[in-house]
Amino acid sequence: MTQRARRIGLVGYGDVSVVHVDAIAAIDGLELVVVADADPAARERAATALGVPVHDSVEAMLDAERLDAIHVTTPHHEHVGPSLAAIARGVHVLQEKPVAHTLAEAERLVAGLAAAPARADGGAGAPHVAICFQNRYNRASQELRRLLTSGELGAVQGAYASVVWTRTAEYYAAKPWRGRQETSGGGLLINQAIHTLDLVQWLLGPVERTDGLVSQRKFAGVTEVEDTAELLLHHEGGATTTFYATLTAPVARPVELEVATENAYLELRSGAGGGLTVRWADGRVDTFSDRVATAGGRSYWGVSHEELIADFYATLDGAEPFWIGPAEGIASLRILKDAYAISGPEFAGC
Ligand SMILES: NC(=O)c1ccc[n+]([C@@H]2O[C@H](COP(=O)([O-])OP(=O)(O)OC[C@H]3O[C@@H](n4cnc5c(N)ncnc54)[C@H](O)[C@@H]3O)[C@@H](O)[C@H]2O)c1
């Protein structure tokens, strides 16, 4: 794919950054020209692997280089600061999920964007900000959304979703920010299941109330955050989603998202052999498969990071904000923060 030349900086050269580095490299015209990381060892790895200058902060990076955009792939509590530093200079931002580790930080991002100067690349309007909910770009998600908005399905009765995955104590020991309330803002819901919460509210509409419970079933003494959640999400208009998520399984199962409607029952599955199955009430069955791949040595649900990144740059010349921006990011954050609030004092700091 060819694209207008763009100079890009990356903030946070950790596990997920490789997916961003590879996606940028795959698009002609995009050039990753600089990296910032707070950790000297990560800076050394980036300098060796990428051959670009490295800095210890986003501010130093922005002072040293003229950039069109930055990618923010830092821990949750370090999302909004780097994003605002770039926005204040008119530089576009592609930021990893969640939008922030707290609702207050998310609102700070929205306010900073509303007060942003003109974009530095000479285009019309404010800088663009994308939040990386790449699973909206999966073929099966897109087809499910198309069917739900087409009217073909009739009334939507409700949904069921599950995220049954596995994590180890070593996963948290390797990156301690993941298990701490003040740095991650939560556990399973804000880090892993947020993708499915985002899809559910995008597909069935805004969630106006959340019932249920989050709990810590396996990682007591290892983390301060939840590893299991059982929720009932009440969507505007009356439909509900029954939602179960856990990181306690011995092996990961495919993510499941099923929607019951008047005219069909729809089943979305992640991973190999996954996709969308539409079982129509008249007996017809339609299937849509998803692409499956391994990124950065790990298999992510959906392989649509590069599609989101390509779309972000393809639409950058328009004045319209990117369609998955901070306000969209707040929707899933609000659901999970409500779940923490109703689950007891031990999760109040999440
Ligand atoms: N969209 C997805 O599917 C997906 C998948 C994995 C991770 N993520 C998200 O990506 C983000 C990073 O996750 P990770 O697992 O790669 O984390 P990580 O800990 O492996 O890497 C984070 C890096 O950021 C650096 N850093 C921390 N604070 C910084 C700062 N203020 N300035 C510059 N660098 C800083 C750290 O030194 C580290 O190198 C998280 O928000 C996570 O939720 C998203």
The ligand as a Tripos MOL2 file, in Angstrom:
@<TRIPOS>MOLECULE
LIG
   44    48     1     0     0
SMALL
NO_CHARGES

@<TRIPOS>ATOM
      1 N1         -4.4710   -4.0720   21.0120 N.am      1 LIG1
      2 C1         -4.0080   -5.2130   21.5230 C.2       1 LIG1
      3 O1         -4.4380   -6.3110   21.1630 O.2       1 LIG1
      4 C2         -2.9030   -5.1660   22.5390 C.ar      1 LIG1
      5 C3         -2.1150   -6.3020   22.7840 C.ar      1 LIG1
      6 C4         -1.1030   -6.2090   23.7450 C.ar      1 LIG1
      7 C5         -0.8990   -5.0300   24.4520 C.ar      1 LIG1
      8 N2         -1.6990   -3.9490   24.1990 N.ar      1 LIG1
      9 C6         -1.5280   -2.6840   24.9590 C.3       1 LIG1
     10 O2         -0.2580   -2.1430   24.6150 O.3       1 LIG1
     11 C7          0.2560   -1.4230   25.7290 C.3       1 LIG1
     12 C8          1.6650   -1.9300   26.0410 C.3       1 LIG1
     13 O3          1.6040   -3.2840   26.4300 O.3       1 LIG1
     14 P1          2.9200   -4.1780   26.4360 P.3       1 LIG1
     15 O4          2.4940   -5.5230   26.8780 O.co2     1 LIG1
     16 O5          3.6480   -4.0270   25.1390 O.co2     1 LIG1
     17 O6          3.7520   -3.4580   27.6130 O.3       1 LIG1
     18 P2          5.3170   -3.5990   27.9300 P.3       1 LIG1
     19 O7          5.4690   -3.4040   29.3790 O.co2     1 LIG1
     20 O8          5.8430   -4.8290   27.2910 O.co2     1 LIG1
     21 O9          5.9630   -2.3500   27.1460 O.3       1 LIG1
     22 C9          5.7560   -1.0160   27.5350 C.3       1 LIG1
     23 C10         7.0140   -0.2030   27.2440 C.3       1 LIG1
     24 O10         6.7340    1.1750   27.5290 O.3       1 LIG1
     25 C11         7.8640    1.7230   28.2120 C.3       1 LIG1
     26 N3          7.4290    2.9110   28.9700 N.ar      1 LIG1
     27 C12         6.7520    2.9670   30.1460 C.ar      1 LIG1
     28 N4          6.4600    4.2470   30.4660 N.ar      1 LIG1
     29 C13         6.9520    5.0160   29.4720 C.ar      1 LIG1
     30 C14         6.9570    6.4060   29.2150 C.ar      1 LIG1
     31 N5          6.3610    7.2740   30.0500 N.pl3     1 LIG1
     32 N6          7.5660    6.8530   28.0930 N.ar      1 LIG1
     33 C15         8.1750    6.0000   27.2470 C.ar      1 LIG1
     34 N7          8.2010    4.6600   27.4420 N.ar      1 LIG1
     35 C16         7.5840    4.1740   28.5260 C.ar      1 LIG1
     36 C17         8.3930    0.5830   29.0680 C.3       1 LIG1
     37 O11         9.7450    0.7970   29.4480 O.3       1 LIG1
     38 C18         8.2210   -0.6090   28.1130 C.3       1 LIG1
     39 O12         9.3690   -0.7920   27.3050 O.3       1 LIG1
     40 C19        -0.7520   -1.6100   26.8550 C.3       1 LIG1
     41 O13        -1.6110   -0.5090   26.8640 O.3       1 LIG1
     42 C20        -1.5090   -2.8480   26.4590 C.3       1 LIG1
     43 O14        -2.8230   -2.8950   26.9870 O.3       1 LIG1
     44 C21        -2.6740   -3.9940   23.2540 C.ar      1 LIG1
@<TRIPOS>BOND
     1     1     2 1
     2     2     3 2
     3     2     4 1
     4     4     5 ar
     5     4    44 ar
     6     5     6 ar
     7     6     7 ar
     8     7     8 ar
     9     8     9 1
    10     8    44 ar
    11     9    10 1
    12     9    42 1
    13    10    11 1
    14    11    12 1
    15    11    40 1
    16    12    13 1
    17    13    14 1
    18    14    15 2
    19    14    16 1
    20    14    17 1
    21    17    18 1
    22    18    19 2
    23    18    20 1
    24    18    21 1
    25    21    22 1
    26    22    23 1
    27    23    24 1
    28    23    38 1
    29    24    25 1
    30    25    26 1
    31    25    36 1
    32    26    27 ar
    33    26    35 ar
    34    27    28 ar
    35    28    29 ar
    36    29    30 ar
    37    29    35 ar
    38    30    31 1
    39    30    32 ar
    40    32    33 ar
    41    33    34 ar
    42    34    35 ar
    43    36    37 1
    44    36    38 1
    45    38    39 1
    46    40    41 1
    47    40    42 1
    48    42    43 1
@<TRIPOS>SUBSTRUCTURE
     1 LIG1         1 GROUP 0 **** ****
